[in-house]
Amino acid sequence: MKKVIAFTIHILTSSGGAFALLALLAAVQKDWTMLFAWLLVAQFVDGIDGPIARHFHVRETLPNWSGDALDYVIDFITYVFLPAFVFVHAELIPGMIGTLAAAIIVMSGGLYYADSRMKTTSKAFRGFPAVWNGVLFYYFIFTPDPAIGFSLICLLALAQFIPIEFIHPVRVMRLRWATMAMVALWTIFAVKVTLNGMISDQIDQWVLGLSGAYFFVIGGLLQLLRGKEEA
């Protein structure tokens, strides 16, 4: 029975690939609402499968099946490859510059996932955690000038390889209550904007902008505080 439960959890993880496929089909049709709806579902699965797997000791029950490898495959498709495709297909950055931006996302994201140091001892991410689906979501909300957008993509690609921590919303325990509150707030407004056809008002932009800024900076602040405490 334990093996059945463990393998069912692997199936749950792999379902993220199916949701990514549905998101890709929506992107091909330029149905941006369904694109982000399916990406949100995939992100939800990605958020719950790890805690469930650890609770049921899946790694020990099925040692020949790597949940980490499966997770990385699904994450690369959902967080990296699909957003890169949408940047080109939606012409968010037009012309060859857009293709170059997409190539930078795919190549840097692949290198990031290949880095064995991407997770720190504090359970945080080392460097910007290649959440390009989030970058794509904010791009649709704020629609920056293409030159600014390309510059931001280049900076974020480089940020994947800096020794600064970015918080893992589920696994980092310090200030977890605040982080989970931000996750809930972000999710509510992200779903609201998605259901509204990716049309946002000022309140949506402020809430999503501030909550996004929290996730972007809190990991580095906790790393800095931990360093001072250890000094």
N, C-alpha and C positions, 0 to 999 in steps of 0.2 A: 504493500500500500504506500509506503514511504517513497518508493521509486516512481510510482504512478503520480503522486502529488508533485514530486520534484520535476518530472518530465513535463507535467502540465504547466508548471511555472516557466519552464523553458519555452513552451508553446506560447505562453502569454508574452514573453519577451519578443519572440519572433513575430508576433502579430503586429509589432511596430513596423515591420517591413511591409505588411499588407496595407497598413494605414498610410505609409509613405507612398506606396504605389497609387492608392486612391488620391492622395494629394498631388502626385505627378500628373495623373489623368485630368484632375481639375485644373492644374496649371496649363496643360496643353490647350484646354478649352478656354483659358484665361478667365476662369471662374475663381476669382481671388477669395471670395467668401468661403467657398468649399475647400480651397487650398489650405487656408489657415484653420478652418474647422478641423480638417483631418490632421493637420500638424499639431493642433492642441490635443487631440485624442492621443496621438502618438507620444506626445510629451507627457501626458497623464500616465500612460502605460510605463514609460521610462522612469517616472517618478515612483511608482508603486512596486515594480517588479523586484527591485533590489532589496528593499526591506522585507518583502514576502520571502524571497529566496534565502535571506539570512535567517529569518525566523524558522524556516523549515530545514535549514542546514543542507541546502541543495548541493553545495560543493562537495560535502562529505558523502552524501547519498549517491550522487552520480559523478564520481571523480573523472570519468572518461569524457564527460561533456563539459566544455568550458563556457560557463555563463558569461565570463568576462569577454571572451572572444566573440560570442554571439552578440553581446551588448555593443561592442565596438563596431561590428558590421552594421547593425541597425542604426546606431548613432551616426556613423559616417554618412549613410544614405540620407537620413532625416535632417541632421544638423549641418551637413556640409554640401554634399553633392546636389541635393534637391534645391536648396537656396541658390547655389551657383547657377543652376539651370534657369531658375526663375529670373535672376538678375539679367540674363541675356534675353530670355524669351519675352519678358515684359518690357524690355528696352528701358529699364530703369537708368542704366548708364548706356547711352546709345553707341553704336558703331564698334570699332575694334577695341576701344577703351573698355567697353562693357565686357567684351570677350576676355580681355586681359584681366579685368577684375575678377571674373568668374574663375579663370585659370589660377589666379593667385589664391582664391578661396580654397579650391580643390587641392592644390599642391601643398599649401601651408597646412591645411586641415589634415591631410594624409600624414605629413611629417609630425604633426602634433600627436596624433593617435599612435604613432610609432615610438614615441618617446616614453620610455619606461618610468620617467620621473614625473609624468603628468599628474599623478596623485601624490600628495605630500603626507607626512606622518600625522598631520592634524586632520586628515581626510578632506582637505581642500584641493582645489585644482592649482597646479603650478602654471601660471600664465593664463591668458585669456582662453577659456575652455571651448573654443571653436563652436560657440552657439550661434552659428550664422543664420539659423532660422529666426532667432531673436533679432539679429541685425536687419534681416529682411522685413520682419514685422514692423520695426521702428521706421524703416525706410518708407514703407507704405503710409505710415501715419504722418511723418514729418516731411517727406519728399524733398530732401536737400538738393541743392544744385549738383549736377553730375560731377563737376570738378571736386566739390567738397566731398561728395559721396565716395568717389574714387580714392581720395586722400584718406578718408576714414577707414576704408577697407584695407589700404596699405598699412595704416597704423595698427589696426586690430590684428592683421596678419603677423606683424612683428611682435605685437603684444602677447602672442601665443608662446613666445620663447623667452619672456622675461621672468626672472626669479621672484615674481610677486604673486601672492596667493589670491585666488578668486574663490569665493565661498561655494561649497556644495550645500544647497538648501536643506538636504535631508540628513547628511552624515556629519556635518560640523555641529558640535554640541553647544559651543559657546554662543550665547545670544540666540539660541535656536527659537525661543519664543518670539523674538522680534522678527527673525528671518521667516518663520512660518506665517506670521501675520502679514508680512510683505508679500509672500507667495499667494496667500488668499486674496489680498487686495489686488495684486497684479492680475490674478486669474479672473476675478470678477469683471474687471474693466477690459481685459483682453477679450473675454467672451462677449461682453457688451458691444465692443467695437466690431468684432467679427460678425455677430448677428445683425449688426447695422450696416452690413455691406462694406466694411472697412472704411466707414466714414466716422470721423472722430470730432468731438467738440473740444473746447478749451479745457474743460474739466478732465475729460479723458486724457488729453495730452499732458496735463500737469501731473495727474496721478500716475500714469504710465511712465512719464519721464522721471519723476522723483523715485518711484519704486525701482525702475531700471538703474538709476544712479546708485541706489542703496546696494544692489547686487554687485555693481561694478567696483565699489570702493570699500565695502565692509571687510572683504577678505584681507586686503592690504592693511587696513587699520588693525584688525585682530592680530595679524602677523607682527605688526610693529609693537603692539602692546605686549604680545607674548615675548618678543625679544627683549623689551625693557624689564619684564618680570624675571627673565632668566639671567639678566646681566648682574 
